[in-house]
């Protein structure tokens, strides 16, 4: 992850923390219990807490991810600590 140009991850606290520690601006896909991806919505709750800090982009579809990748949204590192 340290040398990655783009980090795409689920919304696990460990994965998000690791990306932020490497000063990355990750694309985060929270797992959604309404789609039977997880047993509850703790990942959605987690991203809502972080969202206010603009620490990463929350992605809800492959179309949105593609748009951000084409525009280079994730090809940067964080310039400041969160």
N, C-alpha and C positions, 0 to 999 in steps of 0.2 A: 504494500500500500504506500510505503514511503516514496517510491519512485513513480507511482502511477500518475498519469496525466488527468485521469477521470476516475472518480470513485462512485460506484453505484452499489447500494446496499439496502438491506431491509432495515427496519427501524428498531433494531435491537440496541440497547443502551451501550453495550460493549463495542459494537461496530461503529456507531456514531462517535463515541468517545475516541476510539482509535483514529478515525479519520480526522477529527478535529485536532487531536494531539499532533498529527502530521501536518497540520495547517492546511488541510484540504477543504474544499467546498463541495460536499458530497450531494449526489442525487439520492434521495431516501424514499423507498417504497414501503410504507407501512402495511403490514398484513392486516386484512380486514375480516373480522369474524362473520360478517353478513355474507361473505363469499366463501365461507368455510375454509379460510386460509389460516385461521388461528382459533383458539378456544374463547378468547375474549378480545377486547379492543385496547389492550394496554399499549400497543405500539402507536395507535392513533392518539391516545392520551399523551404519550411521550412527545410526539412531534408537535402537538399543540402547545406544549410547554416551551419547547425550543424555538418554535416558529417566531415568537415575539422577538427573539434575539437575532433573527436572520442568519442563523448558523449554517443553514443548508436549504436546498430546494426540496419541497415535498412533491413527489410525483405520484399521480393517480392513474396514469395510463401510458401505454407505450407511445401513443401519439404525442403526448406532452413531452416525454423523454426525448423523442426524436427531434422535436422542435428545439429544445434546449441544447441538445448535442450539436445540431447544425449551427446554432447561433453562438457556440463556444461558451455557454454559460458556466460550465463546470471546469473549464481549462484555466483555472486560476487557483491561487492559494489564498487563504485568509490573511489579511494584512494586519489584523489586530487580534488580540486575545478576546475570547468570549467571556 
